[in-house]
Amino acid sequence: MAEGGLTSHRRDPIKSSVGNVAAHRRRQNAVEVGKERRESLVRAKRLCRVSSSCDDSDVCIENDMIIDEEQSILEAQTSSAVEELKSAVSFQGKGAMQKLVGALREMRRLLSKSEFPPVEAAIKAGAIPLLVQCLSFGSPDEQLLEAAWCLTNIAAGKPEETKALLPALPLLIAHLGEKSSSPVAEQCAWALGNVAGEGEELRSVLLCQGALPPLARMMLPNKGSTVRTAAWALSNLIKGPDHKAATELIRVDGVVDAILRHLRKADEELATEVAWVVVYLSALSNVATSMLVKSDAIQLLVQRLASSNSLQLLIPVLRSLGNVIAGDSHTIVAVLLPGCEITDNVIEVLVKCLKSEHRVLKKVN
């Protein structure tokens, strides 16, 4: 099968190979899967509202739409907060670090307050260069975490607002490394996942700057929110239409074993994010599909379908299973063989999905 990406409106030559037809169909559906996921199940870009580092004065803010007057007040407060941050960055006296962290925390709170954060006001006031400066190596974790959190919510904004983060990307990627604390690395991964969720152009920038390998290594541990965030960011990063990122990811040492382990043992929330990684791997890369088929991926996907009632998990698992089975004629024969245990299991879970009350699940099925 050819490894090419999505084609234009021109029709591909008709080929007799089932594998070629299946590969074309998988790639054709890859972008649609991303759109469906954004609209129906999981936002491609996520505001960061809570953190284990929040102090007692942090409060939950209702997501009600605020009126224009309140929005104007919020924007004015944001501009003032940027000025305060600018002053804190240049301050060298006693208590300089506490002053800087306090200014960052106030900026973070303002950018987390509503469903429509004052991102534009922050950018216009000059927040991004200051936040990039606050990401410098050697800074305390609290400072790094607050700065990365601010950038995370800026990246969740409109396309032009997300693109304004280009100067911050190298440092965000650098903080994914082993020298960074887990909370800082996770927050940087979250910011990069929002950037990748914006579209192909920014995904290409992230891939060229080397974001994929450190994100992939963050998937290797057994559990934790860091693994979940990394898997989500990776699914945004490899979603195509180019197959190269998916192929690069599956070749990272330990990734296949990690995927299998998370599908087998992880809670449903982590398994859901990992399943979306498998969706794009199997939709876009023949290499990835082949490696997954040779592993226990099909059996694990079937087991998840049989045991879970979570729609958010079942949809990516079902899509992954369909992509893997459609990989080539050898896989189809291996799975759909009369009297074979895996065949009986596949048919059983597919019938279960067809009987589901969820229309979207029947459609995927």
Secondary structure, 3 states (H helix, E strand, C coil): CCCCCCCCCCCCCCCCCHHHHHHHHHHHHHHHHHHHHHHHHCCCCCCCCCCCCCCCCCCCCCCCCCCHHHHHHHHHHHHHHHHHHHHHHHCCCCCHHHHHHHHHHHHHHHHCCCCCCCHHHHHHCCHHHHHHHHCCCCCCHHHHHHHHHHHHHHHCCCHHHHHCCHHHHHHHHHCCCCCCCHHHHHHHHHHHHHHHCCCHHHHHHHHHCCCHHHHHHCCCCCCCHHHHHHHHHHHHHCCCCCCHHHHHHHCCCCHHHHHHHHHHHCCHHHHHHHHHHHHHHHHHCHHHHHHHHHCCHHHHHHHHHHHCCCHHHHHHHHHHHHHHHCCCHHHHHHHCCCCCHHHHHHHHHHHHHHCCCCHHHHHHC
